[in-house]
Amino acid sequence: MVEEKYVYPEDRKKSESEEHPGRFPPWLITYSDLITLLLTFFILMMSMANLDPVRFTKASSSLKDAFGIKTRPSIIDRAVPIIPSPLDTQIQPSLVEMTDSIYPQINSRLEELKLTQDAKTILTDSDTITLRLKDTFLFNPGEDELDPRSYPLLEDLADIIRPYPILLRIEGHTDDIETTTDKFPDSWELSVARAVAITRFFKHHKLLDLDRLSAIGYGSKRPIVENSSDANRAQNRRVDFILQATLSSGTSPAIDHRSALPL
């Protein structure tokens, strides 16, 4: 008669794990399924973060179907956004139309005044035109008083842009050689004074309102070429007139003249 040996529960568990060393406990499989479902749920919620009403309703219905909840299709209240149209849209030109109209007018006036050597127009963007003038045409060396020969061009420039909603920024620039005088201790102050002098000219002669003008001086900090020669330094000594078209400038002259824009 063979005596049956009693196996304790601890030994039985140990023997089962030894027989199946790669086997996981059953509860761990259920736990991993739960974590995967939670991760999928939060990823789905993140994908609906923009709260689009149509997409949100579809996703909500899909989740309810997945969990066995049957519901009737809900009626989606689709709100149609009301986009206010700008005033006088029939007569207000686009930015491209304004720049396309102003750009040839400035070039034509430069040719009439024979200033193609001292001035240059650059269409920098669809709504921005840069008129670049040499400092020798506008000022004497080291001074901020406008040369009278520049008056006709500045007056023509104001006449061209006055009917349009255009903002004018005047930028003064110098080369890398510091100019020190009793009036201007450095080149930066000279560049600022020159930009302000041109702004004052527009204001004094009532050519443009101040709410359309701004003046700024950069000194030698924004050269267009390297200051490696006298010719390059002459190019860097300049004044840039930045004409930026805008449909909402808020300037009264532009708004008052919108009904008679010379396109």
Helices and strands as residue ranges (DSSP letters): H 9-19, H 26-47, H 53-66, H 95-112, E 119-125, E 128-134, H 135-138, G 148-150, H 151-161, E 166-173, H 187-204, G 210-212, E 213-219, H 230-236, E 238-245, H 252-256, G 258-260
